[in-house]
Amino acid sequence: LGGGPVGSEVALACAMLGKRVAVAEPRGLLLSAPTGWVSKALRQLGRDHGSPNGTQRVEWERAEEYLARTAGRALKLTANRFSDAALLAGEGFHAPKILKGSGRFVGPHSALVEGGEEAPVEVAFGNAFIAVGSSSFRLPCLPWGDPEANGWLFDGDTIMNIGRVPQKLVVQGGGTIATEYAFIMRALGAEVTLVMRESIVMEGCGMDQAVQEAVMARMSRVGIEVRAGSGDFSDVRPPAEGFNFGTLRGETSGGSPSVGIGSVVLASSGEVLECDALLSATGRGGLVDAVDITAAGCVPPVKGCAPVDGKTMRCLGKDTDHIYAIGDCEEGSLVTPQGLLSTGLAEAFIATHAAYPDEMESQVGQMATYDAECPVAVWIEPTVSYVGATTQDAQAAFGVEGCGSIKVFFTETIKGCVERAEPYGRDEFYKLVYRVSDGPDNGRILGVHVYGSGASEMIHNAATLVNSEATVWEVCRTVPPAVTVQDVLKMCCIRASIDISARGKGPRAAQAVKGDLRAEARAKLFNRNLPRETQ
């Protein structure tokens, strides 16, 4: 059920195992791109034609080109993946049958697909995978059904239909989607104000505080206004006569311009923020309610998500070992962090393995364990990526003396010395969190957090180190490719080993003398909040 990126992945995996697969999807096609493909395309548009501080305004016609071309390529890529799978699998491959419409359970081994162009069809199945995804949560206090708010009020799903770059945009929310769109719309030329209940962006997302603070500082530098602790509105006023596109183009109606400007009033301060667009991005909720999992014997959904056994992704209930829920419509997964595409793809493989263990292992070998920590990329400018424990997580688990953290800035590398039209910012860094102990886990890499250009391309190797419980000394023995920003990983590990030695916890007794003042001084020198000047 569901033909988005997670549903497409599990359909492809099962088809390659020789299974006959049917996919119920309202669009009538499979798409491997996530919901966030829209923000990625718009972000790239801002990088290509806009300016981080909003000084270069971009026409929306370019955005429509970027969105159309991105969607077209993603659809073609999806088709190509299934074509390649057919060649790899050989005679045992059966292309998935796409059933246009929405599916819902009508029994433990049957589902009804309806709402498409053809008559409803009942499908019998041996195993079922629920991958219906999520939708933007809409605060009930906002005027979603008000005709005057049409074209002025948007959520994370409908923002792609805005049809213009706003002059003044208010973004409600402090999570990933709200933060991404604040940067995106600023780069496209809008004046942006971010209002949030939280004190800092992306709280509860598993992000290290050092990265959160760097993001907040960058927001200030590019001109994004932030109202922390002010995410609630006491009044919301859409444009009095609805949104008028002619207003922003300077056109007039009857000889006088329309207003086309609405406003929100912050409940905490009474401040009035005028805007010609309001984006409310306050979270997402699963769509499992619509598939009636109780008809198949599963326990009822929790906030739109199907409760599952975290080790297998099987739905909880009576005789439901053949029904699985994956992606951001499940509740109970052990893969972290939750609600991300990378997490959903990991869950797709776990569920496929649980459903067909013999076939899976005969095709790809022993798959007894899966990575528990999935890498994350947040597409702001510059990019954020992370995997594993934050400094705060590590200190809570092991105490301040049982862990350490170190930062290396991109400008401290040879690559950072190379002249560039857009040089690395002095705030762009790679942060390592590591274990300090007397036991065998001494020096283990607990987490990696990257803030800077190309951060998303660096995190996969870090995820391998975190999940394999590698130590800083293992990385110290590696040789990174010359003149690359990847050098920051080894630099972090070298500095971490100095810190561990300064605490008298080195891998060999001769390498550390507890109370060595020189080692302690070296460790403090390396733990900087800003890079040393290289100009």
C-alpha positions in Angstrom: 0.0 0.0 0.0 1.7 3.2 -1.3 4.1 3.7 -4.2 6.3 6.4 -2.9 10.1 5.9 -2.3 9.7 3.4 0.6 6.8 1.5 -1.1 8.8 1.4 -4.4 11.9 0.1 -2.6 10.0 -2.8 -0.9 8.1 -3.6 -4.2 11.5 -3.7 -6.1 13.1 -5.9 -3.4 10.2 -8.4 -3.3 10.0 -8.5 -7.1 13.7 -9.3 -7.3 13.0 -12.2 -4.9 10.6 -13.7 -7.5 7.4 -12.6 -5.8 4.3 -11.3 -7.6 3.8 -7.7 -6.3 0.8 -5.4 -6.6 1.1 -1.8 -5.5 -2.0 0.4 -4.7 -1.1 4.0 -5.4 -3.5 6.9 -5.9 -1.2 8.5 -8.5 -1.1 5.3 -10.5 2.7 5.3 -10.8 5.8 4.6 -8.7 8.1 7.5 -7.6 11.4 6.9 -5.9 11.7 10.5 -4.9 10.6 11.5 -1.4 8.1 14.2 -0.5 11.1 16.5 0.1 12.1 16.5 -3.6 10.3 19.8 -4.0 12.4 21.5 -1.4 15.6 20.0 -2.9 14.7 21.4 -6.4 13.9 24.8 -5.0 17.1 24.9 -2.9 19.1 24.2 -6.0 17.3 27.0 -7.8 18.3 29.4 -5.1 21.9 28.3 -5.3 22.0 28.6 -9.1 20.1 31.9 -9.5 19.5 33.5 -6.1 21.5 34.7 -3.2 21.8 33.4 0.4 20.9 36.9 1.8 18.0 37.5 -0.6 19.5 40.2 -2.7 18.9 38.4 -6.0 15.2 37.8 -6.6 14.2 34.8 -8.7 11.2 34.6 -11.0 8.9 31.7 -10.2 8.9 30.6 -13.9 12.4 29.2 -13.2 11.0 27.3 -10.2 8.4 25.7 -12.4 11.1 24.6 -14.8 13.2 23.1 -12.0 10.3 21.3 -10.4 9.0 19.8 -13.7 12.4 18.6 -14.8 13.2 17.2 -11.4 9.9 15.3 -11.3 10.4 14.0 -14.8 13.9 12.7 -14.1 12.8 11.1 -10.9 10.0 9.2 -12.7 12.4 8.1 -15.4 14.9 7.0 -12.8 12.3 4.9 -11.0 11.3 3.2 -14.3 15.0 2.6 -15.1 15.6 0.9 -11.7 12.8 -1.6 -12.3 14.1 -2.2 -15.8 17.5 -2.9 -14.5 16.1 -5.2 -11.8 14.4 -7.2 -14.5 17.7 -7.8 -16.2 19.5 -8.7 -12.9 16.8 -11.0 -11.7 16.3 -12.9 -15.0 13.3 -15.2 -15.6 12.1 -15.1 -12.0 11.2 -11.4 -12.1 7.6 -10.2 -12.3 7.2 -6.5 -12.8 4.9 -5.1 -10.1 1.3 -4.4 -11.1 0.3 -0.8 -10.3 -3.3 -0.4 -9.2 -4.4 3.2 -9.4 -6.4 4.0 -6.3 -6.3 3.9 -2.5 -6.1 0.5 -0.8 -7.7 -0.5 2.5 -7.9 -3.9 4.3 -11.1 -5.8 4.2 -9.7 -9.0 5.8 -6.5 -10.5 7.1 -5.4 -11.5 3.6 -7.4 -9.2 1.3 -7.5 -5.5 0.5 -9.8 -3.4 -1.6 -8.4 -0.8 -4.1 -10.8 1.9 -5.1 -11.0 5.5 -6.1 -9.1 5.1 -9.4 -10.4 5.3 -12.9 -11.6 1.7 -13.0 -14.1 -0.3 -10.8 -12.9 -1.2 -7.3 -10.8 -4.4 -7.2 -10.2 -6.8 -4.3 -6.7 -8.2 -4.0 -5.6 -11.3 -2.1 -2.1 -11.4 -0.7 0.3 -13.5 1.3 2.2 -10.5 2.8 1.3 -6.8 2.9 3.5 -3.8 3.4 2.0 -0.5 4.5 4.0 2.4 3.1 1.3 5.1 2.8 3.6 7.8 4.2 2.5 11.0 6.0 1.0 14.4 5.4 1.5 17.8 6.9 -0.1 18.3 10.2 -2.6 21.3 10.1 -3.2 23.3 13.2 -7.0 23.5 13.6 -6.7 27.1 14.7 -5.6 28.2 11.2 -8.2 29.1 8.6 -7.6 26.2 6.2 -11.1 26.2 4.8 -11.4 30.0 4.4 -11.6 31.0 0.8 -9.8 34.2 1.6 -6.8 32.1 2.8 -6.6 30.3 -0.5 -3.2 31.2 -2.1 -2.0 32.8 1.1 -1.9 29.9 3.6 0.2 26.8 2.9 1.6 23.7 4.6 4.6 21.6 3.8 2.7 19.6 1.1 1.0 22.5 -0.7 3.8 25.1 -0.7 5.0 23.8 -4.1 1.8 25.3 -5.5 2.5 28.8 -4.2 3.1 30.0 -7.8 5.3 32.9 -6.8 8.2 34.0 -4.6 6.5 35.9 -1.7 7.6 39.4 -0.8 7.1 38.7 2.9 6.8 35.2 4.2 6.0 34.0 7.7 7.1 30.4 8.5 5.5 28.8 11.5 7.5 25.9 13.0 11.0 25.2 14.1 11.6 21.7 12.6 13.4 20.5 9.6 10.8 21.5 6.9 10.3 25.0 8.4 14.0 25.6 8.6 14.7 24.4 5.1 12.0 26.6 3.6 13.1 29.6 5.5 16.5 29.3 3.9 15.1 28.5 0.5 12.7 31.4 0.3 15.3 33.8 1.6 17.7 32.7 -1.2 14.9 33.2 -3.8 14.4 36.8 -2.6 11.7 36.8 0.0 11.8 38.6 3.4 11.4 35.7 5.8 10.3 35.6 9.5 10.5 32.2 11.3 8.2 31.9 14.3 8.5 28.8 16.6 7.6 27.6 20.0 11.1 26.2 20.6 14.1 28.2 21.8 16.3 26.9 19.0 15.7 25.3 15.5 15.3 21.6 15.0 14.8 20.6 18.6 14.1 16.9 19.0 15.6 16.0 15.6 18.7 14.3 17.0 20.9 17.3 16.0 23.9 18.4 18.1 23.5 21.7 19.8 26.6 23.1 18.2 25.0 22.6 14.8 21.8 24.1 15.9 23.6 27.2 17.2 25.5 27.5 13.9 22.3 27.3 11.9 20.7 30.0 14.1 23.8 32.2 13.6 23.7 31.7 9.8 20.0 32.6 9.8 20.8 35.9 11.4 23.6 36.6 8.9 21.5 36.0 5.8 18.7 38.2 7.2 16.1 35.6 8.4 14.2 37.1 11.3 13.6 34.6 14.1 11.0 34.8 16.8 11.8 32.0 19.2 9.3 31.0 21.9 6.6 32.6 19.8 5.1 29.9 17.6 1.4 30.5 18.6 -0.9 33.1 17.0 -3.6 35.0 18.9 -5.1 36.2 15.6 -4.7 35.2 11.9 -5.9 37.6 9.2 -5.9 36.4 5.6 -6.0 39.1 2.9 -9.4 40.8 3.2 -10.4 40.0 -0.4 -8.3 36.8 -0.8 -4.9 36.7 -2.5 -4.5 38.8 -5.6 -1.6 37.8 -7.8 -1.8 41.0 -9.7 -0.8 43.0 -6.6 2.7 41.6 -6.6 3.1 42.2 -10.3 2.1 45.9 -9.8 -1.2 45.4 -11.7 -4.3 47.3 -10.7 -8.0 46.5 -10.5 -10.4 49.3 -11.3 -7.7 51.9 -11.1 -6.5 51.1 -7.6 -4.3 48.3 -6.3 -5.6 45.4 -4.2 -4.1 44.9 -0.8 -3.3 41.2 -0.9 -1.5 41.3 2.4 -2.6 39.3 5.5 -1.1 39.2 9.0 -0.6 37.1 12.1 -0.4 38.3 15.7 2.0 36.6 18.0 0.3 35.4 21.1 3.4 35.8 23.3 4.1 39.4 22.5 1.2 40.9 20.5 3.5 41.7 17.6 1.8 41.9 14.2 3.6 40.4 11.3 2.3 41.3 7.9 2.9 38.8 5.1 1.6 37.9 1.6 2.2 34.2 2.4 2.1 32.0 5.6 3.7 28.6 5.7 2.7 26.5 8.6 5.1 23.5 8.9 4.6 22.1 12.4 5.1 18.4 11.8 3.7 15.5 9.9 1.2 12.7 10.7 0.9 9.2 9.3 -1.9 8.2 6.9 -2.6 4.7 8.3 -6.1 5.6 9.4 -7.3 5.5 5.8 -6.2 1.8 5.3 -8.3 0.3 8.1 -5.6 -1.9 9.6 -8.1 -3.2 12.3 -10.0 -5.1 9.5 -6.8 -7.2 9.1 -6.5 -7.9 12.8 -4.0 -5.2 13.7 -4.2 -3.0 16.7 -5.6 0.5 16.0 -3.3 3.2 14.7 -1.6 5.7 17.1 -1.7 9.2 15.7 -2.0 7.9 12.2 0.8 5.3 12.6 0.6 1.5 12.8 2.2 0.1 15.9 5.0 -2.4 15.0 7.5 -4.8 16.5 10.7 -2.8 16.1 12.9 -5.7 15.2 10.8 -7.0 12.2 8.4 -4.1 11.4 5.5 -6.5 11.8 2.2 -4.9 12.8 1.0 -5.7 16.3 -2.2 -7.6 16.5 -3.8 -11.0 16.3 -2.3 -13.3 13.6 -0.7 -10.3 11.8 2.8 -11.7 11.3 2.3 -11.2 7.5 1.5 -7.5 7.7 4.3 -4.9 8.0 4.4 -1.1 8.3 7.4 0.9 7.1 8.4 4.5 6.6 6.8 7.5 8.4 3.5 5.7 9.0 4.8 3.2 11.7 5.2 3.5 15.4 7.9 1.4 17.3 10.8 1.1 14.9 14.3 0.7 16.5 15.9 2.5 13.6 16.7 6.1 14.4 16.1 8.9 13.8 12.4 8.6 13.0 10.4 10.1 10.1 13.2 10.2 7.5 13.5 8.6 4.1 16.8 6.9 5.0 15.1 5.4 8.1 12.2 4.3 5.9 14.5 2.6 3.4 16.3 0.7 6.2 12.9 -0.4 7.5 11.9 -1.6 4.0 14.9 -4.0 4.0 14.2 -5.2 7.6 10.6 -5.9 6.7 11.5 -7.7 3.4 14.0 -9.8 5.3 11.5 -10.7 8.0 8.9 -11.7 5.3 11.2 -13.7 3.1 14.4 -14.6 5.2 15.4 -17.6 3.1 15.0 -15.9 -0.3 16.7 -12.8 0.9 19.7 -14.5 2.3 20.1 -16.8 -0.7 20.2 -13.7 -2.9 22.4 -11.3 -0.9 24.0 -13.4 1.8 23.7 -13.4 5.5 21.8 -10.3 6.8 21.5 -10.9 10.5 21.9 -7.3 11.6 21.0 -3.9 10.3 22.4 -0.5 11.0 20.6 1.0 14.0 21.8 4.6 13.3 20.8 6.0 9.9 22.6 9.1 8.6 20.6 12.2 8.2 21.0 15.2 5.8 19.1 18.5 6.2 19.0 20.5 3.0 19.6 24.0 4.3 22.4 26.3 3.2 25.0 25.1 3.9 24.0 21.5 4.4 23.7 19.7 7.7 24.3 16.0 8.2 24.7 13.8 11.2 24.6 10.3 12.6 24.7 8.8 16.1 24.9 10.5 19.5 25.1 14.2 20.1 27.4 15.6 22.8 24.3 15.9 25.0 23.3 12.3 24.4 26.8 11.0 25.2 27.1 13.1 28.4 23.7 11.8 29.5 24.8 8.2 28.9 28.4 8.3 30.1 28.8 11.5 32.1 31.1 14.4 31.2 34.2 12.4 32.0 33.1 9.4 30.0 33.0 11.0 26.6 34.5 13.9 24.6 33.9 15.9 21.4 36.1 17.8 19.0 35.5 20.2 16.1 37.6 20.7 13.0 36.7 23.6 10.6 36.8 23.2 6.9 39.1 26.1 6.6 41.7 24.2 8.6 42.2 21.8 5.6 44.4 22.3 2.5 41.2 22.2 0.5 39.9 25.1 2.5 43.0 27.1 1.4 42.1 26.8 -2.3 40.8 30.0 -3.7 37.0 29.8 -4.5 34.4 32.1 -5.8 32.4 31.1 -2.7 34.9 30.1 0.0 34.0 27.9 2.9 32.5 29.8 5.8 34.4 30.2 9.0 31.5 28.5 10.7 31.6 25.3 8.7 32.9 22.3 10.7 33.0 18.6 11.3 32.3 17.4 14.8 33.2 14.1 16.4 31.7 12.6 19.6 33.7 9.8 21.2 33.9 7.5 24.2 36.5 7.9 26.9 36.8 4.9 29.3 39.1 2.3 30.8 37.3 -0.4 28.9 37.4 -1.9 25.4 35.1 0.9 24.1 37.6 3.6 24.8 38.0 5.8 21.7 34.8 4.5 20.1 33.2 6.9 17.7 29.7 7.6 19.0 28.5 10.3 16.6 29.5 12.6 13.8 27.9 16.0 13.1 28.7 18.1 10.0 27.7 21.6 9.1 29.0 22.9 5.8 29.1 22.7 2.1 28.8 19.1 0.9 28.0 17.8 4.3 25.5 15.3 3.0 28.2 13.7 0.9 30.5 13.0 3.9 28.1 11.3 6.3 27.8 7.8 4.8 31.4 6.8 5.8 30.8 8.3 9.2 27.7 6.2 9.6 29.7 3.1 8.8 32.2 4.0 11.6 29.4 4.7 14.1 27.5 1.5 13.4 30.6 -0.7 13.3 31.8 0.8 16.6 35.1 1.9 15.1 37.6 3.8 17.3 39.5 7.0 16.6 42.7 5.1 16.4 41.5 3.0 13.5 40.8 6.2 11.6 44.1 7.7 12.6 45.8 4.8 10.6 43.9 5.6 7.4 45.0 8.0 4.6 42.3 10.2 3.2 42.5 11.4 -0.4 44.7 14.4 -0.7 43.3 18.0 -0.9 39.8 17.0 0.1 37.5 18.2 2.9 37.3 14.5 4.0 40.6 15.3 5.7 38.6 16.7 8.6 37.6 13.2 9.8 41.2 12.1 10.4 42.1 15.5 11.9 39.2 15.1 14.4 40.4 11.6 15.3 43.9 12.7 15.9 42.8 15.5 18.2 40.4 13.1 20.0 43.3 10.8 20.6 45.3 13.7 22.1 42.4 14.5 24.4 42.0 10.9 25.5 45.7 10.7 26.2 45.5 13.9 28.2 42.9 12.2 30.4 45.2 9.3 31.1 43.1 6.9 29.0 45.4 6.3 26.0 45.5 2.9 24.3 48.9 2.1 25.9 50.0 3.1 29.3 53.2 4.6 28.0 51.2 7.0 25.8 49.5 8.8 28.6 50.5 10.1 32.1 47.5 11.2 34.1 47.9 14.9 34.9 50.2 15.6 31.9 49.7 19.4 31.7 51.2 19.7 28.3 48.8 17.1 26.9 45.9 18.8 28.6 47.0 22.2 27.1 47.2 20.6 23.6 43.7 19.2 23.9 42.2 22.5 24.9 44.0 24.3 22.1 42.4 22.0 19.5 38.9 22.3 20.9 38.2 25.7 19.3 34.9 27.4 18.5 36.3 29.2 15.5 39.1 28.2 13.1 42.5 29.8 13.3 43.0 32.6 10.7 44.6 31.5 7.4 44.3 34.8 5.4 
